[in-house]
Amino acid sequence: MDDAILKKKINKNIPIPLYYQLKELLLEYIENSDEDAVLPTETTLCSIHNISRSTVRQALGELTAEGYITRKKGKGTAILPRKIKQDFLVILESFNDEMQEKGLKPTTEVISKSIMVPYLSVQKALNLSSEDEVIQLVRMRSINEIPLVLVTTYLPADYHNLRKIIHEDLEHKSMYNLLETKYDTFIISCRRMLEIRLAGDFEAQHLKVEKGAPLQYIETVSTDADRQPIEFSKAFYRGDNNKFFIETIKRSMV
């Protein structure tokens, strides 16, 4: 890796904090480095940019908190594996298909599956009554054996007799593929809401993070060609190994 990026000069004559300028240089270096690369020592960074050790430590501290690097005594500062780019917000595609296209190895663990009377929030999302039933699927999705997302999915049990899907092998077969090929159920569009939530005991246990760690929470309502809701899901993504890309298009001027 060419170290020229790290040797770019920090501008001390502008009102942008020195630590922030260094952080941006280090981020550029990280994005263009091999995954086994290491960062220069604090002493080296101080010497290159003629800045204090406290300034360097502030920049490294923020990069550590944001999941880009890890710092260990006696071993220096290492760059962590890249966050997985997710097109989930703009493309209707199964998790397995998207990950395999990226050359990754996805796995699914079914934590629980049941038929139940829906909670009020699920009733509203799927336009159901309190007498209707739903299938509840709780699954852990991992990449290369690293937990990625914990997702709870609700499907209306009486839509195209979906209650039978509870007997399918949902660890090795794509739910979306089964819906289309076996249950004549086609998701045409969806609406998604994204926010940050903190990990509770359940999320922390399965995602292997600390309780209170920030998670990317995505709530989805998917509909068929008649705009009837047929899927409601609540997904918790680890914040340290995911990043989402959103493409927007300007509306035509009328």
C-alpha positions as CSV (number, residue, x, y, z in Angstrom):
1,M,0.0,0.0,0.0
2,D,1.3,3.5,-0.9
3,D,1.7,5.5,2.2
4,A,1.4,8.8,0.3
5,I,-2.2,9.3,1.7
6,L,-0.8,9.4,5.2
7,K,1.8,12.0,4.2
8,K,-0.8,14.5,2.9
9,K,-0.4,17.7,4.9
10,I,-2.8,18.7,7.6
11,N,-3.8,22.3,7.2
12,K,-3.3,24.2,10.5
13,N,-4.7,27.4,9.1
14,I,-8.3,26.4,8.7
15,P,-10.9,26.1,11.5
16,I,-11.3,22.3,11.2
17,P,-9.8,20.5,14.2
18,L,-6.5,18.8,13.6
19,Y,-7.7,15.4,15.0
20,Y,-10.6,15.5,12.5
21,Q,-8.3,16.2,9.6
22,L,-6.1,13.3,10.7
23,K,-9.1,11.0,11.1
24,E,-10.2,11.8,7.5
25,L,-6.7,11.0,6.2
26,L,-6.7,7.7,8.1
27,L,-10.1,6.8,6.8
28,E,-8.9,7.4,3.2
29,Y,-5.9,5.1,4.0
30,I,-8.2,2.4,5.5
31,E,-10.6,2.5,2.5
32,N,-7.7,2.0,0.1
33,S,-5.7,-0.6,2.1
34,D,-5.5,-4.3,2.1
35,E,-7.4,-5.9,5.1
36,D,-4.2,-7.1,6.7
37,A,-2.7,-3.6,6.7
38,V,-1.7,-1.8,9.9
39,L,-1.6,1.9,10.8
40,P,1.6,3.7,11.6
41,T,2.4,4.2,15.3
42,E,1.3,7.2,17.3
43,T,4.9,8.4,17.3
44,T,5.1,8.2,13.5
45,L,1.9,10.0,13.0
46,C,3.0,12.8,15.4
47,S,6.2,13.1,13.5
48,I,4.7,13.1,10.0
49,H,2.1,15.8,10.8
50,N,3.9,17.7,13.7
51,I,1.0,17.3,16.0
52,S,0.6,16.2,19.6
53,R,0.1,12.7,20.8
54,S,-3.3,13.7,22.3
55,T,-4.5,14.8,18.9
56,V,-3.5,11.5,17.3
57,R,-5.1,9.5,20.1
58,Q,-8.4,11.4,19.7
59,A,-8.5,10.5,16.0
60,L,-7.6,6.9,16.7
61,G,-10.2,6.8,19.5
62,E,-13.0,7.8,17.2
63,L,-12.0,5.3,14.5
64,T,-11.9,2.6,17.1
65,A,-15.4,3.6,18.4
66,E,-16.7,3.6,14.8
67,G,-15.4,0.1,14.2
68,Y,-12.7,0.8,11.7
69,I,-9.6,-0.2,13.7
70,T,-8.7,-2.1,16.8
71,R,-5.9,-1.2,19.2
72,K,-4.1,-3.6,21.4
73,K,-1.1,-3.1,23.6
74,G,2.1,-4.5,22.2
75,K,0.4,-5.3,18.8
76,G,-0.2,-1.8,17.4
77,T,-3.3,-0.6,15.5
78,A,-4.9,-3.0,13.1
79,I,-7.5,-2.4,10.4
80,L,-10.7,-4.3,11.0
81,P,-12.5,-6.3,8.2
82,R,-14.5,-4.1,5.9
83,K,-18.1,-3.5,6.7
84,I,-20.5,-5.4,4.4
85,K,-22.1,-3.2,1.8
86,Q,-25.9,-3.7,1.9
87,D,-28.2,-2.9,-1.1
88,F,-31.1,-4.1,1.0
89,L,-32.7,-0.6,1.1
90,V,-33.0,-0.3,-2.6
91,I,-33.2,-3.8,-4.1
92,L,-35.8,-6.4,-3.5
93,E,-33.6,-9.5,-3.2
94,S,-33.2,-12.4,-0.9
95,F,-30.5,-12.2,1.7
96,N,-28.7,-15.4,0.5
97,D,-28.7,-14.2,-3.2
98,E,-27.3,-10.8,-2.3
99,M,-24.5,-12.2,-0.1
100,Q,-23.6,-14.9,-2.6
101,E,-23.3,-12.3,-5.4
102,K,-20.8,-10.5,-3.2
103,G,-18.7,-13.7,-2.8
104,L,-19.7,-14.2,0.8
105,K,-20.9,-17.4,2.6
106,P,-24.4,-16.8,4.2
107,T,-25.9,-19.1,6.8
108,T,-29.3,-19.0,8.5
109,E,-30.2,-20.2,12.0
110,V,-33.9,-20.5,12.7
111,I,-34.3,-19.5,16.4
112,S,-38.0,-20.1,16.5
113,K,-41.1,-20.5,14.3
114,S,-44.7,-20.5,15.4
115,I,-48.3,-19.6,14.5
116,M,-49.7,-17.0,16.8
117,V,-52.3,-14.3,17.3
118,P,-50.5,-11.1,16.2
119,Y,-49.5,-8.2,18.4
120,L,-51.3,-5.0,17.7
121,S,-48.4,-3.5,15.8
122,V,-48.3,-6.6,13.5
123,Q,-52.1,-6.4,13.0
124,K,-51.8,-2.8,11.8
125,A,-48.8,-3.5,9.6
126,L,-50.5,-6.5,7.8
127,N,-54.1,-5.1,7.9
128,L,-55.3,-8.0,10.1
129,S,-57.9,-8.4,12.8
130,S,-57.3,-9.7,16.3
131,E,-58.9,-13.0,15.1
132,D,-56.4,-13.6,12.3
133,E,-53.2,-15.6,12.8
134,V,-49.6,-15.0,11.6
135,I,-46.5,-17.1,11.2
136,Q,-43.7,-15.7,13.3
137,L,-40.1,-16.6,12.2
138,V,-37.1,-15.5,14.2
139,R,-33.8,-16.0,12.3
140,M,-30.2,-15.2,12.7
141,R,-28.4,-14.5,9.5
142,S,-24.6,-14.8,9.5
143,I,-21.7,-14.2,7.0
144,N,-18.6,-16.4,7.2
145,E,-19.9,-17.5,10.7
146,I,-20.0,-13.9,11.9
147,P,-23.5,-12.8,13.2
148,L,-24.9,-10.1,10.9
149,V,-28.6,-9.6,11.4
150,L,-31.3,-10.8,13.7
151,V,-34.7,-10.7,12.0
152,T,-38.2,-11.4,13.1
153,T,-40.7,-11.9,10.2
154,Y,-44.5,-12.1,10.3
155,L,-46.6,-13.5,7.5
156,P,-50.4,-13.7,7.4
157,A,-51.2,-17.4,7.9
158,D,-54.3,-17.5,5.7
159,Y,-52.8,-15.7,2.7
160,H,-52.3,-18.4,0.1
161,N,-52.2,-20.9,3.0
162,L,-48.8,-19.6,4.1
163,R,-49.2,-21.4,7.4
164,K,-47.6,-24.4,5.8
165,I,-44.4,-22.6,5.3
166,I,-43.6,-23.2,9.0
167,H,-42.8,-26.8,8.0
168,E,-40.2,-25.8,5.3
169,D,-36.5,-26.0,5.7
170,L,-35.9,-22.3,6.2
171,E,-32.3,-22.7,7.2
172,H,-31.2,-23.9,3.8
173,K,-33.9,-22.5,1.5
174,S,-34.7,-18.9,0.7
175,M,-38.1,-17.8,2.2
176,Y,-38.6,-15.4,-0.8
177,N,-37.9,-18.2,-3.2
178,L,-40.3,-20.5,-1.4
179,L,-43.0,-17.8,-1.4
180,E,-42.8,-17.5,-5.2
181,T,-42.3,-21.1,-6.3
182,K,-44.4,-22.9,-3.8
183,Y,-47.0,-20.5,-2.5
184,D,-47.8,-18.3,-5.5
185,T,-46.9,-15.3,-3.4
186,F,-45.0,-12.4,-5.0
187,I,-43.6,-9.4,-3.2
188,I,-43.7,-6.5,-5.6
189,S,-42.8,-3.6,-3.4
190,C,-42.0,-2.6,0.1
191,R,-41.5,0.3,2.5
192,R,-38.7,0.4,4.9
193,M,-37.9,2.5,8.0
194,L,-34.4,2.8,9.3
195,E,-33.3,4.0,12.7
196,I,-30.7,3.3,15.4
197,R,-31.6,1.3,18.4
198,L,-29.6,-0.1,21.3
199,A,-29.1,-3.8,21.8
200,G,-31.2,-5.4,24.5
201,D,-30.4,-8.7,26.2
202,F,-31.9,-10.8,23.4
203,E,-30.2,-8.9,20.6
204,A,-26.9,-8.8,22.4
205,Q,-26.9,-12.6,23.0
206,H,-27.5,-13.5,19.4
207,L,-25.6,-10.8,17.6
208,K,-22.6,-11.3,20.0
209,V,-22.4,-7.6,21.0
210,E,-22.5,-5.8,24.3
211,K,-25.9,-4.9,25.7
212,G,-26.5,-1.3,24.8
213,A,-24.4,-1.4,21.6
214,P,-25.9,0.6,18.7
215,L,-27.7,-1.5,16.1
216,Q,-29.2,-0.5,12.7
217,Y,-32.9,-1.3,13.0
218,I,-34.9,-1.8,9.8
219,E,-38.7,-2.3,9.8
220,T,-40.2,-3.6,6.5
221,V,-43.7,-3.9,5.2
222,S,-43.8,-5.8,1.8
223,T,-46.8,-5.9,-0.5
224,D,-48.1,-7.9,-3.4
225,A,-49.3,-6.5,-6.8
226,D,-52.6,-5.5,-5.2
227,R,-50.8,-3.5,-2.5
228,Q,-51.9,-6.1,0.1
229,P,-49.3,-6.4,2.9
230,I,-47.9,-10.0,3.0
231,E,-44.7,-9.5,5.1
232,F,-43.8,-7.5,8.1
233,S,-40.2,-7.8,9.5
234,K,-38.1,-6.3,12.2
235,A,-34.4,-6.6,11.6
236,F,-31.5,-5.7,13.9
237,Y,-28.1,-5.3,12.0
238,R,-24.8,-5.1,13.9
239,G,-23.6,-1.6,13.5
240,D,-19.9,-2.6,13.3
241,N,-20.0,-4.7,10.2
242,N,-22.8,-3.3,8.1
243,K,-23.2,-0.2,5.9
244,F,-26.2,0.6,3.7
245,F,-26.3,2.4,0.4
246,I,-29.3,4.4,-0.7
247,E,-29.8,5.7,-4.3
248,T,-32.2,8.6,-4.7
249,I,-33.7,10.0,-7.9
250,K,-35.0,13.5,-8.2
251,R,-38.6,13.8,-9.0
252,S,-39.5,15.3,-12.4
253,M,-40.5,18.9,-12.3
254,V,-44.2,19.3,-13.1
